[in-house]
Amino acid sequence: ISEFGVSMFDVYPNPSLGSFTISLEETGEFAVSVINALGQTVYTDIIDSEFTKVNLSGISKGIYTVELSSGDVLYTEKLIIE
């Protein structure tokens, strides 16, 4: 059970020009999805390192949701692409 306001990861820089880093607070295997404002998934991957660089410089400007999941636990962060 995760507590409200507690996150397993950080996304920086935020806002971003499309290239950003996901920093995990604990190691493990996590599924990552980036979802646009229309609910469409624009990126998916499996990560297992403390720092993962993602390059989405080809996508449109806007507000995206970065979802990190493992088993039945889901964490989210907002990402702004300028």
C-alpha positions in Angstrom: 0.0 0.0 0.0 1.5 3.3 -1.0 0.7 6.5 0.9 -0.7 9.5 -0.9 2.1 12.0 -1.7 4.8 9.3 -1.5 6.6 8.6 -4.8 9.0 5.9 -5.8 10.7 8.0 -8.5 11.5 11.5 -9.8 11.4 12.9 -13.3 13.9 15.6 -14.2 14.3 18.1 -15.7 10.7 19.0 -15.5 9.7 20.9 -17.6 11.7 19.2 -20.3 12.4 19.6 -24.0 11.6 15.9 -24.5 14.7 14.3 -23.0 14.5 13.5 -19.3 15.8 11.1 -16.6 13.8 8.8 -14.4 15.4 8.4 -11.0 14.3 5.4 -8.8 14.3 5.6 -5.1 14.8 1.8 -4.9 16.0 -0.7 -7.4 13.8 -3.3 -9.0 12.1 -4.0 -12.3 9.4 -1.5 -13.2 7.2 -0.9 -16.2 7.2 2.7 -17.4 4.6 4.3 -19.5 4.3 7.9 -20.7 0.7 8.9 -21.5 -0.5 12.1 -23.2 -3.5 14.2 -22.3 -5.8 12.1 -24.5 -5.0 9.0 -22.6 -2.8 7.6 -25.4 0.4 5.7 -24.5 3.3 7.4 -26.3 6.2 5.4 -24.7 6.6 2.1 -22.8 9.7 0.4 -21.4 10.9 -1.9 -18.6 13.5 -0.3 -16.4 15.7 -1.9 -13.7 18.4 0.7 -13.0 18.5 3.6 -10.6 18.8 6.2 -13.4 17.2 5.8 -16.8 17.4 8.4 -19.6 14.4 8.7 -21.9 14.4 10.7 -25.2 11.0 11.8 -26.4 12.2 14.9 -28.2 10.0 13.9 -31.2 6.6 14.2 -29.4 4.3 17.2 -29.2 4.5 19.9 -26.5 2.1 19.3 -23.6 1.4 17.7 -20.3 2.1 14.0 -19.9 1.8 11.5 -17.1 4.7 9.2 -16.4 3.5 5.9 -14.8 5.7 3.5 -13.0 4.3 0.1 -12.0 5.4 -3.1 -10.4 2.9 -5.8 -9.7 -0.3 -4.1 -8.5 1.4 -0.9 -7.3 1.3 2.2 -9.6 3.1 5.5 -9.1 2.6 8.6 -11.3 4.3 11.9 -11.9 3.4 14.8 -14.2 5.8 15.7 -17.0 5.7 18.9 -19.0 7.2 18.9 -22.5 8.0 22.3 -23.8 
